[in-house]
Amino acid sequence: MEQKAAHTAGPWSLTTVPTSAGSCHKIGPFPARRPGGAPTFACVYADGIRIGIDDGMPHAIELAANARLIAASPTMYDYLVERAQSGDARAASIVEAINA
């Protein structure tokens, strides 16, 4: 039987950092690939978007919103599981779809 990977437990932090090409919304941390290694992060890249200068641009606002949504995923998942366990059929179907 094929075993599916589970999501990384939260909470996940969100930090926006400058890059050589613009900025990055850094999400994580996630466990290191090797024992004793440094944790890793996912990144929503915002190429060409400079922190504090371009933050009000529609594309910058959208990328930041997407990063916040991704960072909140473990908390939202835990809430859905809680609701599903208390009998919420809609929450149960969402959790089932996530775990499919």
C-alpha positions, 0 to 999 in steps of 0.5 A, a space after each residue: 500500500 502506498 503511504 502518503 506524505 503528511 503535511 508539516 505541522 504548524 504553526 508556520 511563520 511568515 517573514 518577508 526578506 529582500 533578495 537580489 531580484 526583489 523580495 521573498 515571503 519566507 514561509 516555514 520552518 520545515 524540518 531539515 532534510 538531514 538529522 541535525 541540519 538547518 530547517 528549510 523554508 518555502 518562498 513566495 518570490 516577489 521578483 522586482 518588488 522592493 520591500 517598503 517601496 513597491 508594497 502598495 502595487 496590486 501584484 505585491 499585495 496579491 503575493 503577500 496575501 497568497 503568502 499569508 494564506 499559505 502560512 495559515 494553512 496548518 491552523 486552518 487545517 486544524 480548525 477544519 479537523 476540529 469542526 469535522 470531528 464535531 459533526 460539520 459535514 462540510 468541514 469533513 468533506 474538505 478534510 477528506 478532499 485534502 487527505 485524498 
